[in-house]
């Protein structure tokens, strides 16, 4: 496989690839600046070196490097040295955060038979780092409260709210029970949260082989998939309330910060939680009685899945060391010149759960190569207009700790100076994924067109377009064929962009290649150099492509005459969200009315099987009409303002008018902030962005216009109407701001 | 479970159930006849006795009773005695048919390791008939040609044409290979047919536990599902070409019939085939190399499913005894009075693959109780207007042999005299399923309203309506709420109605309860009395409900003043089919155009993963427009004629005008025949009905307006236009016939 990829890599250096430069100059450059920028980018793109990435990954993944470990600190110091050697002004910032590490872990079936879970990932012959057991963090879920509980066992599918409705209809309660949930279907922290809301006393989470195991390929080390003993570690703190250090919400976890006690921290779980392997889960699941689960709940183990409990009882014991640990954020700067007060920020975390070759080093090694290339250009005389800040975050895995504490500490400066934050995390073979602020959608389409895909001989943009045309829904296919720009996804959560976009309202992006290789080593001891160099981007050509895509993004943001924001795509996207919300209300209204009618008519009773009786669902309050007019009207204002800005921008670029650029750029930096609200979202004020947030009951998955969407989903109708008004106000602020921008720019 | 069902059964005797008599008198009865009919039905409904059904099932399933076995003949004679004891004029008709039985069976993996399949279903403790190995037909597929082949093994999913396209795109050929296909996705006989078309030299078919095993419940004997050693027997003759005896297509297999040689028989498979259990399949599948299959292909075994072949090679040997065997069809009559030349025919087969408690005895014991009840009424003085014929068919399992040979033998009489054929086969708990001629849709809705569901305390109609409202698609839900009649499905194939509807054009129905219990004993030695009385309709209350539904249907057809056909539902249904065909053409046209464009643009190349390359599909000829005008115009005529018939019918019934009934009834008998064509379907002239046929590449699944639909599906565009004209002619004949009927009836 290596041979094949190496030969492909030759064509990926750019020889066979014609970028669309002639058609689309990089956004934000006046005609007089374009050629210099393109020349610079050509030099830049040739610099990232797969061999160096491979070597950096080998070095950084040589030992476990979780928060608080010796090698985490050593890695930070090595990264610091790298930045300095590239000519950057770099330092380490420390924070002291709550990070529990496991002391006791017990899972045992106590009835109808006895079985004690091994809770141990075993070393694999041929994989040289899998045997570093002394330094490995045992498999566990960080921020699980301590507990020692015994109770009946109930299988809850993915453990999301809808699953508990299904359980209730089959007469199965989790009150006083320990639940076992599959990984997937939501972010893991949702599972114990929802279980506790339903009265469960403990929670097990396991990786089912249908979703993450032999079903999709041979298991490690024969193949890339999760073996029977592999366990997914991970945080279960209630991050949809706030991420970062649970003891210092909203402020940096500096030495002298005012801290909550552990008992006061609202994001620690209400019940003990532990992750287990499918090897350990199978005897527990096989012991369950009760009705057989629906087809959509079934996993890939060779057993019949039952709801439980029957005779099955489980004992769960979890105890952690709750001491504070020190974070090592590496922060590096290349100073700007004419616009030194405007900061372009780029980050990737360096901490891992264990050896972390894929997560996070596959992204970090690309970032380091970007930094080396930028440093080299700097040494060769190039100077960016704007200040460039590169960060290697610590503590992402436990809860976005390093980025959150740093951003909270520097919040005022960041709000004043940050142009944009550009994140990456894991990287692999396949398609360039872009998520982020829609005011940067057009900009990122330009970048994707100018980066070659290492396998396909076309641009990353073209390859993604091809996949959307072939595999997308009817709507997505039509979009891919006819819309000028490929759509980017909104940001949910799950990596270090969260604080920047969600809390501070800084335009943000998340970039990474993926989609071709599957793997089953996520957050296990098998995510290591051996695995990555046998089963993922083995030639690091997608590492180079990521360095090219992210590096060019940084270069353009740092050098642009006019910052490359555009608002028509944003307006169109928000309009699409509002239409979705209207459909969602109508769909919910129809569902509720249909269901209530069916309940009244006895239809659930008529179709209940006496051998497996299913009760009717709960009656719900009929959905009222909602007044979407304020939102539609605000979107209309934004659409018109965006069009005026487009005209002004086109004229300014066409005529190369640099006179007002400085003033417009200062205003552009604040444009994303107009979409935030000081009060934040209902019940979770840390989240201030009114368009994007991770779902309160999904965790990673984004909820767009979250105040309105979640109120509708949860049937909180009066709140939905109130949230429409708040969201409309934010969109209206944005419209007013963009109008001002258009006037400033057009007045030149 | 028995207790629960028995208590429910009390309310199902009719106490809590109010039939909708006042609203809807049975169709076809003049006002002066209604009360007598309802009184008769009330007497009839009280007669079928669950205890007798249980006893009959025990007796008939006591030993294996496949075609040619001693107990098959004994059962026929016992059934004959039963009919006679009920007062029927009964006899046995014999036919001599080709029915191969296994002599040698070998399946072995010969590389990369050796494994020999057991091919043996094991006896189960506690199940008293599972150990009758001497009399059991070994697991095999009847009408597999003999063969002894060795070749690489390839997994082909369900083995339908689309699966071979997927294989080709992954570069996997089955030329010279032995394929292994999952049961499901089509009738089993399609699998070796399509495999041979692609150059395979042998075919294995196995029951995957995801579809038929532990995935959906505990396995036998702990639960009802298929155990690891369970095998599905079954015919693999090419029945979409013609069913019945392969040596006597179109004519009865009487002693002196002209026969093809075995070598000439076109419906015998082109390659050897054998069914195996998932216990035997697992080592074969685990040995496969090649790319990993797509998610939709995966089964429930705890392995990674690969296309193959890699190193895997298999040896398959199949040899049968090809001698003729004798069929024993039991035919019983109750003579009609005023309309003795009009025959109402009812049938269920009696032969099984092994002990066959569910298939076919659960249906047969209901039929016998109907016959006993009708005989009792007859002895009490009731006389039907029309002649009633009850049949217990032999040889259904190998290929609808008994019904087909009987119907072919008596084809001319049947075409002249048969009012309708009413079939049943297996029966279980749940919902009344009705498939059949849409001219009887309204009639069957009336029957379903007047039969109580044994569990739900409402009519069988109401329970089905409830399920469709709760679980149906948006369209089906709307239909169920607003349409006067619940829709019945068109007949495909898979039981003894096939010859009546498909070959002779006799209006037909298939009835049976089911949908609540799942099972995995189909065509195995575990389909026996122990299984049925532990896991299915254990109290035989659904047996009674089937006897009530089928018996009342027979009574109404036999006693009606005017035969209860109606044509507006037929016209509306055919109109729906034509709209489906138009959408199908448009969808195929768009797919072909999209795919050709994507091929031309290189999109498949851009998205191919070099580690698992997938080639572009084949370019297809763009779809031309089709001229649906003749069909739409014919449907329009039928719609108008049907409305005129409805008016005439309503007036005739309202005014109780019996004068023209005899003439109208004679014409009504011929109405279904107008939908047939003497030439039959293209390439399979045995099938003469132009609206309904089993699919050439689906087997059981119906293709409505099959000439047109299959031409479109297979991209045979000129043929599609020609078939539209032929289908339109049939619909136009029907319209003309119904017009005549309306005139005859209206002229009274």
HADDOCK unambig.tbl for C-alpha pairs under 7 A between the chains (distance, minus, plus):
assign (segid A and resid 214 and name CA) (segid B and resid 303 and name CA) 6.01 0.50 0.50
assign (segid A and resid 214 and name CA) (segid B and resid 304 and name CA) 5.26 0.50 0.50
assign (segid A and resid 215 and name CA) (segid B and resid 303 and name CA) 6.53 0.50 0.50
assign (segid A and resid 215 and name CA) (segid B and resid 304 and name CA) 5.12 0.50 0.50
assign (segid A and resid 216 and name CA) (segid B and resid 304 and name CA) 6.40 0.50 0.50
assign (segid A and resid 217 and name CA) (segid B and resid 292 and name CA) 6.25 0.50 0.50
assign (segid A and resid 217 and name CA) (segid B and resid 304 and name CA) 5.42 0.50 0.50
assign (segid A and resid 218 and name CA) (segid B and resid 304 and name CA) 6.14 0.50 0.50
assign (segid A and resid 292 and name CA) (segid B and resid 217 and name CA) 6.22 0.50 0.50
assign (segid A and resid 300 and name CA) (segid B and resid 300 and name CA) 6.19 0.50 0.50
assign (segid A and resid 300 and name CA) (segid B and resid 302 and name CA) 6.75 0.50 0.50
assign (segid A and resid 301 and name CA) (segid B and resid 302 and name CA) 6.13 0.50 0.50
assign (segid A and resid 302 and name CA) (segid B and resid 300 and name CA) 6.73 0.50 0.50
assign (segid A and resid 302 and name CA) (segid B and resid 301 and name CA) 6.12 0.50 0.50
assign (segid A and resid 302 and name CA) (segid B and resid 302 and name CA) 5.74 0.50 0.50
assign (segid A and resid 303 and name CA) (segid B and resid 214 and name CA) 6.00 0.50 0.50
assign (segid A and resid 303 and name CA) (segid B and resid 215 and name CA) 6.53 0.50 0.50
assign (segid A and resid 304 and name CA) (segid B and resid 214 and name CA) 5.26 0.50 0.50
assign (segid A and resid 304 and name CA) (segid B and resid 215 and name CA) 5.11 0.50 0.50
assign (segid A and resid 304 and name CA) (segid B and resid 216 and name CA) 6.37 0.50 0.50
assign (segid A and resid 304 and name CA) (segid B and resid 217 and name CA) 5.40 0.50 0.50
assign (segid A and resid 304 and name CA) (segid B and resid 218 and name CA) 6.10 0.50 0.50
assign (segid A and resid 456 and name CA) (segid B and resid 606 and name CA) 5.01 0.50 0.50
assign (segid A and resid 463 and name CA) (segid B and resid 606 and name CA) 5.73 0.50 0.50
assign (segid A and resid 463 and name CA) (segid B and resid 607 and name CA) 6.43 0.50 0.50
assign (segid A and resid 466 and name CA) (segid B and resid 603 and name CA) 5.04 0.50 0.50
assign (segid A and resid 466 and name CA) (segid B and resid 606 and name CA) 6.75 0.50 0.50
assign (segid A and resid 466 and name CA) (segid B and resid 607 and name CA) 6.70 0.50 0.50
assign (segid A and resid 467 and name CA) (segid B and resid 607 and name CA) 6.11 0.50 0.50
assign (segid A and resid 516 and name CA) (segid B and resid 609 and name CA) 6.74 0.50 0.50
assign (segid A and resid 603 and name CA) (segid B and resid 466 and name CA) 5.04 0.50 0.50
assign (segid A and resid 606 and name CA) (segid B and resid 456 and name CA) 4.98 0.50 0.50
assign (segid A and resid 606 and name CA) (segid B and resid 463 and name CA) 5.71 0.50 0.50
assign (segid A and resid 606 and name CA) (segid B and resid 466 and name CA) 6.76 0.50 0.50
assign (segid A and resid 607 and name CA) (segid B and resid 463 and name CA) 6.40 0.50 0.50
assign (segid A and resid 607 and name CA) (segid B and resid 466 and name CA) 6.70 0.50 0.50
assign (segid A and resid 607 and name CA) (segid B and resid 467 and name CA) 6.11 0.50 0.50
assign (segid A and resid 609 and name CA) (segid B and resid 516 and name CA) 6.73 0.50 0.50
